[in-house]
Amino acid sequence: MLQARKASERPAVICTSSWTSARLVQDRRLSEGLGSLLAPHNLPIPPARDRQADLKTLCALWERQFETGTSLHDDCASWLMKQEWPGNFRQIRQLLHCAVERAQGGRLTAAHLSESHRVDTTADAASFQGLLARYLPSMLDLETDIQGTLYARVLAEVERPLFRLVLKATEGNQIRAAALLGINRNTLRKRLQLLGIEVGRSRS
């Protein structure tokens, strides 16, 4: 809720992000000046698993919002608290919604949640696709500032460790690194600069 402020009072600006201001500056999505201004005022929010009281309250709220006649068993909140959530309550709400659809009325238990949240423990879970499937949901919060930047953010998350590993393997030789990656050397240099990756002296 917005409240009227006196003319003599300074306006307050509240910014939210899943990344620190330092990370946003590094990714060139926030100017260094603004990043320095925000840094002393950063307020970290504990992950969902550490906010048990909030989670119980939200579960009760979502139970009423679903309007399906499905009620939550007490073991649902206990099960949710044991999971390694990234801190995104919307991800938990989506899980509850899927479990409610599976339950089709009646009483929703931790077993229903576990079935909806089951992670494939076969080879795919250890594959690159499996890792992305576990990582991406925490970024898919459509009510934040990710709209229009998701592709760039995912690309940066993949490119940064890839380029660092290739440069390490080629001992910092950018010509060999570009050849190994199959890209132009100038393209590699631009991406390294954009991603904030410092490269030691190359033998090229």
C-alpha positions in Angstrom: 0.0 0.0 0.0 1.3 3.4 -0.9 1.1 6.1 1.8 1.1 9.8 1.3 4.4 11.4 2.3 5.1 14.9 3.5 6.9 17.2 1.1 9.8 17.4 3.5 10.3 13.6 3.6 12.7 11.9 1.2 11.1 9.3 -1.1 12.0 5.7 -0.4 12.8 3.3 -3.2 12.5 -0.5 -2.6 14.2 -2.7 -5.2 13.9 -6.5 -5.3 16.1 -9.0 -7.1 17.2 -12.6 -6.9 20.8 -11.4 -7.5 23.1 -9.1 -5.3 23.8 -5.6 -6.5 27.5 -6.7 -7.1 26.3 -9.5 -9.4 24.0 -7.1 -11.3 26.9 -4.7 -11.8 29.2 -7.6 -12.9 26.6 -8.7 -15.5 26.3 -5.1 -16.8 22.6 -4.8 -15.8 23.2 -2.2 -13.2 25.6 0.8 -13.3 28.5 0.8 -10.8 27.3 4.1 -9.3 23.8 2.8 -8.5 25.3 -0.6 -7.4 27.5 1.2 -4.9 24.6 3.3 -3.7 22.4 0.2 -3.1 25.1 -2.1 -1.6 25.1 -0.7 2.0 21.3 -1.1 2.1 21.0 -4.7 0.9 18.6 -6.8 2.9 19.0 -10.5 2.3 15.8 -12.6 2.6 16.2 -16.0 4.2 15.3 -19.0 1.9 11.8 -20.6 2.2 13.1 -23.5 4.2 14.1 -21.1 7.0 10.8 -19.3 7.1 8.6 -22.0 8.6 6.0 -19.7 10.1 5.6 -17.9 6.8 5.3 -21.2 4.9 2.5 -22.5 7.1 0.6 -19.3 6.8 1.0 -19.3 3.0 -0.1 -22.9 2.7 -3.3 -22.1 4.6 -3.9 -19.1 2.3 -3.3 -21.1 -0.9 -5.6 -23.9 0.4 -8.4 -21.3 0.4 -7.5 -19.8 -2.9 -7.5 -23.1 -4.8 -11.3 -23.4 -4.2 -11.3 -27.1 -5.2 -12.5 -28.5 -1.9 -9.1 -30.0 -1.3 -7.6 -29.6 2.2 -4.0 -29.9 3.2 -2.9 -32.5 5.7 -0.6 -31.3 8.5 2.3 -33.4 7.0 2.3 -31.2 3.9 4.0 -28.2 5.6 6.5 -30.5 7.3 7.4 -32.1 4.0 7.8 -28.8 2.3 10.1 -27.5 5.0 12.5 -30.4 4.4 13.0 -29.6 0.7 15.9 -27.6 -0.7 13.8 -24.7 -2.1 15.8 -21.8 -3.7 13.6 -19.4 -1.7 10.9 -18.8 -4.3 7.4 -19.3 -2.7 5.8 -19.2 -6.1 7.6 -22.4 -7.0 6.1 -24.0 -3.9 2.6 -22.7 -4.8 3.0 -24.2 -8.3 3.8 -27.5 -6.8 0.8 -27.4 -4.5 -1.4 -26.5 -7.5 -0.1 -29.5 -9.4 -0.6 -31.8 -6.4 -4.1 -30.5 -6.0 -4.9 -31.3 -9.6 -3.6 -34.9 -9.1 -5.5 -35.4 -5.8 -8.8 -34.2 -7.4 -10.4 -33.2 -4.2 -10.2 -34.8 -0.8 -7.2 -34.4 1.4 -3.8 -33.6 0.1 -0.9 -35.4 1.8 2.9 -35.2 1.7 2.7 -38.3 -0.5 0.9 -36.4 -3.1 3.5 -33.6 -3.0 6.3 -36.1 -3.2 4.7 -37.6 -6.3 4.3 -34.2 -8.0 7.8 -33.2 -7.0 9.6 -36.5 -7.8 13.0 -35.9 -9.4 14.2 -38.4 -11.9 17.2 -40.1 -10.3 18.3 -41.9 -13.5 20.9 -40.7 -15.9 18.9 -37.6 -17.0 19.1 -36.2 -13.4 22.9 -36.1 -13.8 22.7 -34.8 -17.4 23.0 -31.1 -18.4 19.3 -31.1 -19.3 18.4 -32.5 -15.9 20.5 -29.9 -14.1 18.8 -27.1 -16.0 15.4 -28.6 -15.3 16.2 -28.3 -11.6 17.8 -24.9 -11.8 15.5 -22.9 -14.1 12.3 -23.0 -12.0 13.8 -20.6 -9.5 14.3 -18.1 -12.3 10.8 -18.4 -13.7 9.2 -15.7 -11.6 7.1 -13.7 -14.0 6.3 -11.0 -11.6 9.9 -9.8 -11.2 12.3 -8.0 -13.4 13.3 -11.1 -15.5 10.9 -10.4 -18.3 12.8 -9.8 -21.4 16.1 -10.9 -19.8 15.6 -14.6 -19.1 17.4 -15.8 -22.3 20.4 -13.5 -21.6 20.6 -14.5 -18.0 20.5 -18.3 -18.7 23.1 -17.8 -21.5 25.4 -15.9 -19.2 25.1 -18.6 -16.5 26.2 -21.2 -19.1 28.8 -19.1 -20.9 30.7 -18.0 -17.8 31.8 -21.4 -16.5 32.2 -22.7 -20.0 34.6 -19.9 -21.0 36.5 -20.1 -17.8 37.0 -23.9 -18.2 38.1 -23.5 -21.8 40.5 -20.7 -21.0 42.0 -22.8 -18.2 42.4 -25.7 -20.5 44.1 -23.6 -23.1 46.2 -21.7 -20.5 44.6 -18.4 -21.4 45.4 -18.6 -25.1 42.4 -16.9 -26.6 43.2 -18.1 -30.2 43.1 -21.7 -29.1 40.1 -21.1 -26.9 38.1 -19.5 -29.7 39.1 -22.4 -32.0 38.0 -24.9 -29.5 34.6 -23.1 -29.0 34.2 -22.7 -32.7 33.7 -18.9 -32.5 35.6 -15.9 -33.8 38.3 -14.6 -31.5 36.8 -11.1 -31.5 33.5 -12.6 -30.5 35.2 -14.4 -27.6 36.9 -11.2 -26.4 33.6 -9.3 -26.5 31.8 -12.0 -24.5 34.6 -12.2 -22.0 34.4 -8.4 -21.5 30.6 -8.5 -21.2 30.6 -11.3 -18.7 33.4 -9.6 -16.6 35.8 -12.5 -17.0 39.4 -11.4 -16.6 42.0 -13.2 -18.7 45.7 -13.5 -17.8 48.4 -12.8 -20.4 47.8 -14.9 -23.4 50.5 -16.6 -25.5 48.8 -15.5 -28.7 
